[in-house]
Amino acid sequence: MRLPGNKILRIRGYALAMIFVGMIIMYLGIFFRETAWLMLIFLIIGIIPILLSFVIYFWIGMISARAVTVECPNCGGYTKILGTVDYCQHCKEPLTLDKDLEGEIFDNDMNVKHRREKIKQELENKKSNE
């Protein structure tokens, strides 16, 4: 099973994919050179995902500037973490900022506060029952 990558890298990957999709749409407009209005429509539709990708790159850059940098205990590389839990961008090791969740099975629900509290409560109940 392939582990997902770091959140920042995934979002940047989607933005890069949007640039290529926009370029492909714009390239399809070349096939309609004889019909100027149809070619113009393809060019305008192709510019939309490219502009959205610029917005996404700017947005993720602002978020990345405020993200917490953590050293991965597995590979020693530094990774910026979004939320409470994230993967290492180098070795895909699950990382957490919450000491109560260390060593537990990684779940993306741990980034949502009420779900994280529920998971912590379940862990406490499990430890108290043992």
C-alpha positions as CSV (number, residue, x, y, z in Angstrom):
1,M,0.0,0.0,0.0
2,R,1.4,3.4,-1.0
3,L,1.4,5.9,1.8
4,P,0.2,9.4,1.0
5,G,2.8,12.2,1.0
6,N,3.1,15.4,3.0
7,K,0.0,17.6,2.8
8,I,2.0,20.6,1.5
9,L,3.5,18.5,-1.3
10,R,0.1,17.0,-2.2
11,I,-1.5,20.4,-2.6
12,R,1.4,21.6,-4.7
13,G,1.0,18.5,-6.8
14,Y,-2.6,19.3,-7.5
15,A,-1.7,22.9,-8.4
16,L,0.9,21.6,-10.9
17,A,-1.6,19.2,-12.4
18,M,-4.0,22.2,-12.8
19,I,-1.4,24.0,-14.8
20,F,-1.0,21.1,-17.2
21,V,-4.7,20.6,-17.5
22,G,-5.1,24.3,-18.4
23,M,-2.3,24.0,-21.0
24,I,-3.9,21.0,-22.6
25,I,-7.3,22.8,-22.8
26,M,-5.6,25.8,-24.4
27,Y,-3.7,23.5,-26.8
28,L,-7.0,21.9,-27.9
29,G,-8.0,25.4,-29.1
30,I,-5.4,25.2,-31.8
31,F,-7.5,22.6,-33.6
32,F,-10.2,25.2,-34.0
33,R,-8.0,27.9,-35.6
34,E,-10.5,28.5,-38.4
35,T,-13.3,29.3,-35.9
36,A,-11.9,32.3,-34.0
37,W,-14.6,32.4,-31.4
38,L,-14.3,28.7,-30.5
39,M,-10.5,29.0,-30.2
40,L,-11.0,32.0,-27.9
41,I,-13.4,30.0,-25.7
42,F,-10.8,27.2,-25.4
43,L,-8.1,29.7,-24.5
44,I,-10.2,31.4,-21.9
45,I,-11.3,28.1,-20.4
46,G,-7.7,27.0,-20.3
47,I,-6.5,30.1,-18.5
48,I,-9.0,29.5,-15.6
49,P,-7.2,26.4,-14.1
50,I,-3.8,28.1,-14.6
51,L,-5.0,31.2,-12.7
52,L,-6.5,29.0,-10.0
53,S,-3.2,27.1,-9.6
54,F,-1.4,30.5,-9.1
55,V,-3.9,31.2,-6.3
56,I,-3.3,27.7,-4.8
57,Y,0.5,28.2,-4.9
58,F,0.2,31.6,-3.2
59,W,-2.1,30.1,-0.6
60,I,0.0,27.1,0.2
61,G,3.1,29.3,0.4
62,M,1.4,31.5,3.0
63,I,0.4,28.4,5.0
64,S,3.9,26.9,4.6
65,A,5.5,30.0,6.1
66,R,3.4,29.5,9.3
67,A,3.8,25.6,9.5
68,V,5.7,24.0,12.3
69,T,9.1,22.4,11.2
70,V,9.8,19.1,12.8
71,E,12.8,16.7,12.5
72,C,11.8,13.2,11.5
73,P,13.0,10.6,14.0
74,N,13.3,8.0,11.2
75,C,15.4,9.8,8.5
76,G,16.5,13.0,10.3
77,G,15.1,15.2,7.6
78,Y,13.1,18.4,8.4
79,T,9.4,18.5,7.5
80,K,6.8,21.2,7.8
81,I,3.7,19.8,9.4
82,L,0.2,21.1,8.7
83,G,-2.3,20.2,11.5
84,T,-1.6,17.8,14.3
85,V,-0.5,14.8,12.3
86,D,1.2,14.6,8.9
87,Y,3.7,12.4,7.0
88,C,7.4,13.1,6.6
89,Q,8.1,14.4,3.1
90,H,11.2,12.4,2.8
91,C,10.5,8.9,4.2
92,K,6.7,9.1,4.6
93,E,6.9,8.3,8.4
94,P,3.8,9.4,10.3
95,L,4.6,12.4,12.5
96,T,2.5,14.1,15.2
97,L,2.8,17.1,17.4
98,D,0.5,15.6,20.1
99,K,2.5,13.6,22.6
100,D,-0.7,11.6,23.5
101,L,-0.9,10.3,19.9
102,E,2.7,9.1,19.6
103,G,3.0,5.5,18.6
104,E,-0.7,5.1,17.7
105,I,-2.0,4.1,14.3
106,F,-2.0,7.1,12.0
107,D,-5.3,8.4,10.9
108,N,-6.2,11.6,9.1
109,D,-9.2,12.0,11.5
110,M,-6.6,13.1,14.1
111,N,-6.4,16.5,12.4
112,V,-10.0,17.3,13.3
113,K,-10.2,18.5,16.9
114,H,-13.4,16.7,18.0
115,R,-12.3,13.5,16.4
116,R,-8.8,13.8,17.9
117,E,-10.4,14.3,21.4
118,K,-12.6,11.2,20.8
119,I,-9.5,9.1,19.8
120,K,-7.7,10.4,22.9
121,Q,-10.7,9.5,25.1
122,E,-10.8,6.0,23.6
123,L,-7.1,5.5,24.2
124,E,-7.5,6.6,27.9
125,N,-10.4,4.2,28.3
126,K,-8.4,1.4,26.7
127,K,-5.4,2.1,29.0
128,S,-7.6,2.3,32.2
129,N,-9.3,-1.0,31.3
130,E,-6.0,-2.8,31.0
